[in-house]
Amino acid sequence: MSADVGYGRGSLARMPLPPPSPTSTAVVTGASSGIGAELARELASRGYGVTLVARREDKLRELAAELSGVHVEVISCDVGDADARATLFDEIEQRGLTVEILVNNAGIGTMGAVVKSTPDAEIAQVRVNVEAVIDLCTQAAAQMVARGRGAILNVGSTAGFHPFPGQAGYAATKAFVRSYTEGLRVELAGTGVTVATLNPGPVRTEFLASAGMDERTFAAAFPKFLWMPARDVARVGIDALHHDRGEVIAGRPSQISTRLTQIMPRRLLLTMLAKAHPALKRDRSARRGPGTHPALDR
């Protein structure tokens, strides 16, 4: 279940996904696990060749071995590294492939009070969640518009709909993804290029453990009905491209809860979030030591 958010089809020209072809590929960043791996599986199940991109090459090769019936490429790349990122599209072209679909899924985040974090950890999430999205979208859009077809999916988060004490930097990067993708979508209207944002709510992936947060502790702070399997989230995202839905929130419970946060008085909302966030509770009880760690690929 998904809902169009804010800037769905409206007056924009319909731009469905380009059909699969032997020389085209769908690039999925952060494909080593979680939502990224499921997005790759979903695309492959629809007949699209995929290029799996992440830091952990062993995990990518495991996934590549699982996918059958489509052409799969593996590229080990830290998209938070500008130099490594600069050669990504050239590498794909050298393999004889055209990027028809780009999925910016790679994401890292910190959890806990900013004063318990480090500048490096806070800036790292900006490099991955913001800089990489701008860089790869700019490169891909230029190529796609010149061909008159293509699709871009940027993975945001329901955390991007409001400030989020305990994940202040992460939520801000996802607010950027929403704003940037909305603007890009309107700019590319009528060019044949589809642009969409996928906003998951809570999902059981490696993200929490990699951010130094116990999954059970975090899950206890949020109702069970909000949690959604990564595979279902991925399907919502690819459907958003296929049906040109613009921006979607994955799952009816997350749609409702996100709407509620938008109409609640902001001071009340932020106070409630700060009191409930398990990472802030942890930091308040510990009163010492670093409280945040950068997460791995989403």
LINKABEL-V152527 format. One record per helix or strand. SS is the DSSP state (@ for helix, = for strand). FROM is the first residue (numbers start at 0). TO is the last residue. If there is no record, write none. Layout:
# LINKABEL-V152527
{{SS & FROM & TO} {SS & FROM & TO}}
This chain:
# LINKABEL-V152527
{{= & 1 & 3} {= & 23 & 28} {@ & 33 & 44} {= & 49 & 53} {@ & 56 & 65} {= & 71 & 75} {@ & 81 & 85} {@ & 87 & 93} {= & 97 & 103} {@ & 113 & 115} {@ & 118 & 146} {= & 149 & 154} {@ & 157 & 160} {@ & 167 & 186} {= & 192 & 198} {@ & 206 & 209} {@ & 214 & 219} {@ & 223 & 225} {@ & 229 & 241} {= & 246 & 249} {@ & 251 & 262} {@ & 265 & 275} {@ & 277 & 285}}
